[in-house]
């Protein structure tokens, strides 16, 4: 049975040393009631400034804690850690992932991740969204991979990194797996490089492997070309959604993360859609054109969010066929209809729907021309919205 050596430091701090570690992976954690990075930052900073952070490890006895069972209500969730000291771990060169999910944001990518990792012939990274190819500052990535320097430096600068480390530690304690431990250690402490990225998929052991990072839909021509050079044999999956509904869902999701209950005006919401990061995520034509330049049609799958709602089984079967996966798997207990990572449900005001329809009409016309099917249905919906009387 895997165990972790744990020193209790006060009522809510723990110092944990993972099995077999003598010089690395010493972790401070705090049990918090929040997943909000801003609140986590405030509470974590209070930890850094507390007497606990100056306490000598030698003054606290070690006890071994079995890594089994699940978190109790007293443990709640682990949200903001830590202090890690370790050396970098770079992997050997492998072929990398067999497929990439590139979005779209709020287009069903989390559903796809949850479904594919259930297939016995697929290996997915323990965490969704690796953010390797979008780690440049120009994409506004939350990932720690764009932050150079030591692990401690990443902890100080990146709330996303602190949360990822805390989750990794939670798995060590409550759902022990040496394979996951090795993968988390490599991902969290390694120096990003193309060889390092490919090495993240070594645990696939012959299975079809892939990762899903919706931000990849924003990549520039230069960066997509780089993807094609790093993983030339990979296939690409792009799930898209009615752009008006996707924009509204993104608004609601951001409100959920921020905890805001205020209703924004149409001008305020439309202003957000004009911000560069939002436009990049919403520009399906750019994504289709840029990725299509480097990945042939037989390596580029386009699916629709509508299919997840109307016939998820058929969509999943088509994706299986695209990836060369076994089709005979029983999908009965997969929860195909379950909503994954949903935004707050709130009806879109008619004025906002109309303004968004005006904004996305030209792009939707082009999508209808290129793709037909659901994209043509979207075009009809947008034209119907614009032909109706304002406020109706």
C-alpha positions, 0 to 999 in steps of 0.5 A: 500500500502506498503511503505518504509521510505527513507532518501536521503543522497547526490546524490547517497546514500539512507538510507531506513527503511522497514515498521514496523522496529524500530531497524533492517534492516537499509540499505545504498545503492548506485546506480551503473552501474556495476554488476561486484563484483570487481568493486562493491567492489571498489565503495562500499569501496569508500562509506565506506570511504566517509563522508556519512557513518559517517552522523547521521541519525537524521539529515536527514528527513524521507519521505515515498516512495510508493513501486510501479512501476518499476526502471527508467533509472535514477535508473539503477541497485542497485549493492553494498550496505550497512550496515544492523543491525539486529538480527538473525531469525531462522525458525522452523523445516519443511520438506524442499524442495521436490527437488534439482537441482544440476547442472551441471554448464552451463547445463541449470539450470537457464532455469530449474529454470525459467520454474519451477517457472512458474508452478502454483503447484511449489514454488521456492525461490525468488533467485536461488542458495541458496548455503547451502550445499556447503558453506564449504571453500573446494568448493570455494563457493561465498555464505555468508553462510560460513561466521560467525559473524555479518551481518556487517561482512558478508557485509565487507567480501562478495561481493555476500552478498552485491549484494544479499542485494541490490537486496532484497532492490530493490524488497522492493522499486519497487516490494513490497511483504511482503512474499518476504521481510520476506524470504529475511530477513530470508535468509540474516540475519539468522544463517545457520543450518539445521532447518534454511535451511528447514524453507526457504521453509515454504512459499510453503504452500503445493506446491511442493518446491525446489531449484537449486544450480549447485555447489551441483554437486561438493559435497563430499560423506560426504556432500551428505550423510548430504543432505540425512539426512537433506531432506531424501524425496527430489528428485534430478534433474541433467541436463548435457551437452556435457562436451566439449561444457560445458567447452567452455561455462564456459570459455565464461561465465567467460570472460563475467563476467570479461569483457575480450575480449582477446583470451586465448591460448589452453594451458591456457584454458586447464590449467583452466580445470585442476584446482580443482574447474573446475574439480569438476564441470565437473566430471559428473561420480563423481556426478552420483556415489556420489548422486546415493549412497544416492538417489534411481533411482526413486528419481534421474532424469538425463536430457540433455542440448540437450533436451532443444534445441531440445524438451524443452516441452518434457523434461519439461513434463518428469520433471513434471511427475518426480515431480508429477506435474500437466501435463495439464498446458498450456506451450504456453507462457512460452518461452521454447525456450528462452535462459536464462543466455547465455554465449558469443557466440564465435566459439570454435577453432579446436585446443581447441575442440580437446584438450578438446575431448582428456581430456573428452573422458574417462568420456564420454565413461563411461557416454555412458555406463551408460546413453546411448542416448545423452551421446552416441551421445557425444561419437561419436562426440568426437571420430569424432573430434579426428579421424579428422586431426588436424586443420581441 
